[in-house]
Amino acid sequence: MKLLLLNGHGIDMRVDGAKLKVKDGRYQDDIEPEKYLFSPKRIDVNSIIIYGRSGDISIEAIRWLIKHNVQVSILDWNGKLLTTMLPPEGVQVKTKFAQYSSYNDKDLKLEIAKKFIDAKIQRTKSVLEYLKSRYSLVQYDFSKEEERLDLAVNNQEIMLIEAQVAGKYWKNLIKIFPDKYEFKTRKWTGRPMGAGDQINCMLNYGYAILEAECLRAINAAGLDVHIGFLHEMNIGKNSLAYDLQEPFRFLIDLAIISAIEKGLMDKRDFIRTENYNLRLRPSGAKKLIAEIMTQFNKKVQYRNMEYTWSYLLMTQTRELAHYLIGKTGKLDFSQPFLELDRDDTQEIREKIKNISYYRWKKMGFSKGTLHHMKKNANSDKPFKIYKEVQKRLEEQENLEIKKRD
């Protein structure tokens, strides 16, 4: 997946000589807006996100983008998805009729709703386990919620279970985010209504990007975005997109966790409005988009093939459509299992801190390398360890265990 973010004032998109010319907006006087030129059949962008305040897009540019299957989404400053322009939908009348029929089948609707939340719980556990290896304060147990999910008899019970899982999840994230971010709670009412702190501001923005991706997947599969199985129908609600977001929210969460751990975001990346809402400046939006793309483009094994998470979202939406029309008898959003490993666990950090320069030299490494690693181990920022170094650390640990035995 590749997203193109357009910010600021004076955004311009038009076609000249069959090529699409795009000019980013100006958001800082000392930064010249970037320009992009895309030739026919050679655009490598899947979606354009417009987070700007003013500009022009020609009718011919709209035609060009539609013909090249490029989605255009417009966000407001509170991180809400205002609208999205999708590529033409494939005519899937049978799929829609099957979706409507399944919605009216109480047992089938309940079964599908449970699958969305079961997948969310499994991936939430994976994220917390990933964080636990670095932050000892992280503790969780969803066994009661998983038992109750199996026994749930209606959507109200499922939504209550989801809310309890989310409550435990956010309480753990409060523990790991530095106090300067002032993240105290994540109150979710179905739509972002403005944020009071930087974390919620980024979450609102990120989930809007995820919603746009879900809309694109639903459109491609020929499903009706307004007919959800977990989230009920309501005026102005993209219920099926909200359903699909649940198993994939972790992508946005990991992007924000990564941005925070790396120290990417600065106070200057946010702006406080007269209503006391906090919004992303164009500079902050650009940084966050980069982290979101990184997560969406990570690869995972699924059905003996390698997928990006972005493509997997499209694939599993098609699998939902196939399940509804009876083309397949299996539906499982919890697969593939989310495996998250990190080099900078608390255990590794302690090993690096405690190893002596003498022992390190005997292992065949330079003093400068260990000095750099100790500096990393004493910082809060994430870091990577080369495979050879990791191998030597493990060998040294095994030798010490044998000596003790």
matplotlib code that plots the C-alpha trace (Angstrom):
import matplotlib.pyplot as plt

x = [0.0, 1.2, -0.6, 0.0, -0.8, -1.7, -1.6, -1.9, -3.2, -3.2, -3.4, -3.7, -4.5, -4.9, -4.1, -1.7, -0.8, -2.4, -0.2, -1.5, 0.2, -0.2, 1.1, 1.1, -0.2, 1.9, 1.9, 5.3, 6.7, 10.2, 9.1, 8.4, 5.4, 6.3, 5.2, 4.4, 4.0, 2.3, 2.2, -0.8, -0.8, 2.3, 1.0, 2.1, -0.2, -3.3, -4.9, -4.6, -5.4, -6.4, -5.8, -5.5, -7.6, -7.8, -7.0, -8.4, -8.9, -10.1, -12.8, -10.3, -8.1, -11.1, -11.6, -7.9, -7.9, -11.0, -9.7, -6.5, -8.3, -7.0, -9.1, -9.3, -10.3, -10.9, -10.4, -11.4, -9.1, -10.6, -9.5, -12.9, -13.4, -15.6, -15.9, -14.1, -14.1, -13.8, -12.9, -15.9, -17.5, -17.8, -21.5, -22.1, -25.9, -25.9, -23.3, -25.4, -28.6, -26.7, -25.5, -29.0, -30.2, -27.4, -28.2, -31.8, -30.6, -30.2, -27.9, -25.6, -25.4, -24.4, -21.8, -20.1, -20.2, -18.4, -15.7, -14.9, -14.5, -12.7, -10.1, -9.8, -9.3, -6.5, -4.7, -5.1, -3.4, -0.6, 0.0, -0.1, 2.4, 4.7, 4.5, 4.9, 8.3, 9.5, 7.2, 6.8, 3.8, 1.7, -0.6, -3.8, -6.2, -9.1, -10.1, -13.5, -14.3, -13.4, -15.7, -18.6, -18.1, -18.7, -22.0, -23.2, -26.7, -27.0, -25.0, -25.5, -23.7, -20.9, -20.5, -20.3, -17.6, -15.7, -16.0, -14.5, -11.6, -10.9, -11.1, -8.4, -6.3, -6.3, -5.5, -2.3, -1.4, -1.9, 1.0, 3.5, 2.9, 5.1, 3.3, 4.0, 1.4, -1.4, -3.2, -5.8, -8.6, -9.9, -13.6, -15.0, -18.5, -18.4, -17.1, -14.2, -15.4, -12.1, -9.2, -7.8, -4.4, -1.9, -2.5, -6.3, -5.6, -3.4, -5.8, -8.7, -6.6, -5.3, -8.7, -10.0, -7.3, -8.2, -11.9, -11.0, -9.1, -12.0, -14.3, -12.0, -12.0, -15.8, -16.3, -13.9, -15.7, -19.1, -20.6, -22.9, -21.0, -24.1, -25.0, -22.9, -23.1, -21.7, -22.4, -26.1, -27.4, -27.9, -28.1, -24.6, -22.9, -20.6, -21.5, -19.6, -16.5, -16.7, -17.0, -13.9, -11.9, -12.0, -9.5, -7.2, -7.2, -3.9, -2.1, -3.0, -2.1, 1.3, 2.0, 1.3, 3.2, 6.2, 6.0, 5.9, 8.7, 10.9, 10.2, 9.0, 6.2, 6.8, 4.5, 4.9, 3.2, -0.1, -2.3, -4.9, -8.1, -10.3, -12.6, -9.6, -9.5, -6.1, -5.4, -2.5, -0.5, 0.5, 4.0, 2.5, 0.2, 3.1, 5.0, 2.0, 1.2, 4.7, 4.4, 0.9, 2.2, 5.1, 2.6, 0.3, 3.2, 4.6, 4.4, 2.7, 2.3, -1.3, -2.5, 1.1, 1.6, 3.1, 0.8, 1.1, -1.5, -3.0, -3.6, -4.8, -7.5, -8.7, -8.4, -10.4, -13.1, -13.4, -13.5, -16.4, -18.2, -17.5, -18.7, -22.0, -22.7, -21.7, -18.6, -16.6, -17.7, -15.0, -14.5, -11.8, -10.5, -8.1, -5.8, -3.0, -1.8, -0.2, 3.4, 5.3, 8.9, 11.2, 14.9, 14.8, 13.0, 13.7, 15.6, 17.9, 18.4, 19.5, 21.9, 23.6, 23.8, 25.4, 27.9, 31.5, 33.8, 36.3, 33.7, 32.5, 36.0, 36.5, 33.4, 35.1, 33.5, 34.8, 34.5, 32.8, 30.0, 29.2, 29.3, 26.7, 24.6, 24.7, 23.7, 20.7, 19.8, 19.7, 17.4, 13.7, 13.9, 13.5, 16.6, 17.6, 20.3, 22.3, 21.7, 25.4, 25.4, 22.2, 23.7, 26.8, 24.7, 22.8, 26.0, 27.4, 24.2, 24.3, 27.9, 27.1, 24.2, 26.5, 29.0, 26.3, 25.1]
y = [0.0, 3.5, 6.6, 10.1, 12.8, 16.2, 19.0, 22.7, 25.5, 25.5, 21.8, 21.3, 18.2, 18.3, 16.4, 17.7, 15.6, 12.5, 12.8, 13.6, 16.6, 16.9, 19.8, 19.5, 22.4, 25.0, 24.6, 26.3, 29.4, 27.9, 24.6, 24.5, 22.3, 19.0, 18.2, 14.8, 13.6, 10.3, 8.8, 6.8, 3.2, 3.9, 5.3, 3.4, 5.2, 3.3, 6.1, 9.9, 11.4, 15.1, 16.8, 20.3, 23.4, 24.7, 23.8, 22.6, 19.3, 19.3, 17.1, 15.5, 14.7, 12.9, 10.9, 10.0, 8.8, 6.7, 5.1, 4.2, 2.8, 5.4, 6.2, 9.8, 10.4, 13.8, 14.2, 17.1, 18.6, 16.5, 13.3, 12.4, 10.9, 13.4, 11.5, 9.1, 8.7, 5.1, 3.3, 1.8, -1.1, -4.5, -5.5, -8.1, -8.2, -11.8, -10.8, -8.0, -10.1, -12.8, -10.1, -8.8, -12.4, -13.1, -10.0, -11.2, -14.6, -14.1, -17.1, -16.4, -12.7, -13.5, -16.0, -13.4, -10.7, -13.1, -13.8, -10.1, -9.7, -13.0, -11.8, -8.5, -10.2, -12.5, -9.6, -7.4, -10.1, -10.2, -6.5, -6.6, -9.5, -7.6, -4.6, -6.8, -7.9, -4.3, -2.9, -5.0, -3.1, -4.6, -7.3, -8.7, -11.6, -11.9, -15.4, -14.3, -12.2, -15.1, -17.4, -14.9, -14.3, -18.0, -17.9, -14.5, -14.6, -11.2, -8.2, -6.2, -8.8, -8.9, -5.2, -5.1, -7.8, -5.7, -2.6, -4.5, -5.9, -2.4, -0.9, -3.3, -2.7, 1.1, 0.9, -0.9, 1.6, 4.4, 2.7, 2.7, 6.1, 8.9, 11.3, 14.2, 12.9, 13.1, 10.1, 9.2, 7.5, 6.4, 7.2, 5.9, 6.9, 5.7, 8.9, 11.0, 14.2, 16.0, 15.1, 16.6, 14.9, 13.9, 10.2, 10.5, 13.0, 10.5, 7.6, 9.5, 10.4, 6.8, 5.1, 7.4, 6.1, 2.5, 3.3, 4.5, 1.3, -0.8, 1.2, 0.4, -3.3, -3.5, -1.6, -4.1, -7.1, -5.8, -5.6, -3.0, -0.8, 0.1, -3.5, -4.6, -7.7, -6.4, -2.6, -1.9, 0.1, 3.9, 7.0, 8.0, 5.0, 2.7, -0.2, -2.9, -0.8, -0.5, -4.3, -4.8, -2.3, -4.4, -7.1, -4.5, -1.7, -3.0, -1.7, 1.9, 1.3, -0.2, 2.8, 5.2, 3.2, 3.2, 6.9, 7.5, 5.1, 6.6, 10.1, 11.2, 13.5, 17.0, 19.6, 21.6, 18.8, 19.6, 22.7, 23.6, 25.1, 27.7, 24.9, 23.3, 20.3, 19.1, 18.6, 17.3, 19.9, 18.8, 18.0, 15.6, 14.0, 13.3, 11.5, 9.5, 8.5, 7.1, 5.0, 3.7, 2.7, 0.8, -1.3, -1.9, -3.0, -5.5, -9.0, -12.1, -15.7, -16.6, -19.8, -20.7, -17.3, -14.0, -11.0, -7.5, -6.6, -4.1, -6.9, -9.3, -6.8, -6.9, -10.7, -11.3, -8.9, -11.0, -14.1, -12.6, -12.1, -15.7, -17.0, -15.1, -16.5, -20.1, -20.2, -21.2, -22.8, -21.2, -17.7, -16.8, -13.2, -14.3, -15.9, -15.4, -15.3, -12.0, -12.6, -9.5, -9.8, -7.1, -7.0, -4.4, -6.5, -5.6, -8.9, -8.0, -4.5, -5.9, -8.3, -5.5, -3.3, -6.0, -7.4, -6.2, -4.8, -7.6, -10.3, -8.4, -8.3, -12.0, -12.6, -10.9, -7.5, -4.0, -1.7, 0.9, -1.5, -2.3, 1.4, 2.1, -0.8, 0.2, 3.7, 2.2, -0.1, 2.9, 4.9, 4.6, 4.4, 1.1, -0.4, -3.4, -6.0, -7.6, -11.3, -12.1, -10.0, -11.7, -15.1, -14.3, -13.0, -16.3, -18.3, -16.4, -16.9, -20.7, -20.9, -19.1, -21.5, -24.5, -23.0, -22.6, -26.1]
z = [0.0, -0.8, 0.4, -0.9, 1.7, 0.5, 3.1, 3.5, 1.2, -2.6, -3.4, -7.1, -9.2, -13.0, -16.2, -18.8, -21.8, -20.4, -17.2, -13.8, -12.2, -8.4, -6.3, -2.5, -0.5, 1.3, 5.1, 6.0, 4.4, 4.3, 2.7, -1.0, -1.8, -3.5, -7.0, -8.4, -12.0, -12.8, -16.3, -17.6, -16.2, -14.1, -10.9, -7.8, -5.4, -4.1, -2.2, -1.9, 1.5, 1.4, 4.7, 3.2, 3.6, 0.1, -3.5, -6.8, -8.5, -12.1, -13.5, -15.8, -12.8, -11.2, -14.4, -14.5, -10.9, -11.3, -14.5, -12.5, -9.5, -7.1, -4.1, -2.9, 0.8, 2.5, 6.2, 8.4, 10.9, 13.7, 12.0, 10.7, 7.3, 5.5, 2.2, -0.1, -3.9, -4.7, -8.0, -9.9, -8.0, -9.7, -10.2, -7.5, -7.2, -5.8, -3.2, -1.9, -1.8, 0.1, 2.5, 3.1, 3.6, 6.1, 8.0, 8.5, 9.6, 13.4, 14.0, 11.0, 11.8, 15.4, 14.2, 11.9, 14.6, 17.0, 14.4, 14.2, 17.9, 18.5, 15.9, 17.7, 21.1, 19.7, 18.0, 21.1, 23.1, 20.7, 20.9, 24.7, 24.7, 22.5, 24.8, 27.9, 26.7, 27.0, 29.8, 32.9, 34.0, 31.2, 32.5, 31.0, 31.1, 28.6, 29.6, 31.1, 28.0, 25.7, 27.6, 27.6, 23.8, 23.2, 25.2, 23.8, 22.3, 20.8, 19.5, 22.6, 24.7, 22.1, 22.1, 25.9, 25.8, 23.2, 25.4, 28.4, 26.3, 25.0, 28.5, 29.8, 26.6, 27.0, 30.7, 29.7, 27.1, 29.6, 31.6, 28.7, 27.2, 28.8, 31.1, 28.8, 26.3, 29.0, 27.7, 30.4, 28.5, 25.1, 25.0, 21.8, 20.7, 17.2, 15.6, 16.5, 18.1, 18.6, 20.9, 24.0, 23.9, 21.3, 21.5, 20.9, 18.2, 16.3, 17.0, 15.5, 12.4, 12.1, 12.4, 9.7, 7.4, 8.3, 7.7, 4.2, 3.5, 4.7, 2.4, -0.5, 0.3, 0.7, -2.6, -4.4, -2.9, -4.1, -0.5, 0.9, 3.3, 5.3, 6.3, 9.2, 11.3, 14.5, 14.3, 13.7, 10.8, 11.4, 9.3, 8.1, 9.5, 7.4, 9.6, 7.7, 7.6, 11.4, 11.6, 9.4, 11.4, 14.5, 13.5, 11.9, 14.5, 15.8, 12.6, 13.7, 17.3, 16.4, 14.1, 17.0, 19.5, 17.1, 16.6, 20.4, 21.1, 18.4, 19.7, 16.2, 17.3, 18.6, 20.2, 17.0, 15.1, 16.8, 17.1, 19.8, 18.5, 20.0, 21.1, 22.8, 20.4, 19.5, 15.8, 13.7, 11.8, 8.3, 9.6, 12.1, 9.6, 7.3, 10.1, 11.1, 7.5, 7.1, 10.2, 9.1, 5.7, 7.4, 9.4, 6.4, 4.3, 6.7, 5.4, 6.9, 5.9, 5.0, 3.3, 2.3, 0.6, 1.7, 2.0, 3.2, 5.8, 3.4, 0.8, 3.5, 4.4, 0.8, 0.7, 3.9, 2.8, -0.4, 1.7, 3.7, 0.4, -0.7, 2.7, 2.3, -1.1, -0.1, -2.2, 0.9, 4.2, 6.4, 7.7, 10.2, 10.7, 13.5, 11.0, 10.4, 13.9, 14.7, 15.6, 17.0, 18.1, 19.3, 19.8, 22.6, 25.3, 28.9, 29.2, 26.4, 27.7, 31.1, 29.5, 27.5, 30.6, 32.7, 30.2, 30.8, 28.2, 28.9, 28.2, 25.2, 23.7, 24.3, 22.2, 19.3, 19.3, 19.6, 22.7, 20.5, 19.5, 23.2, 24.1, 21.4, 22.6, 26.2, 25.2, 23.4, 26.3, 28.7, 26.5, 26.1, 22.3, 20.4, 18.8, 16.6, 17.2, 14.4, 14.1, 14.7, 17.9, 19.0, 18.3, 20.4, 23.3, 23.3, 23.1, 26.1, 28.1, 27.4, 28.6, 31.8, 32.4, 31.9, 34.3, 37.0, 36.5]

ax = plt.figure().add_subplot(projection="3d")
ax.plot(x, y, z, "-o")
ax.set_aspect("equal")
plt.show()
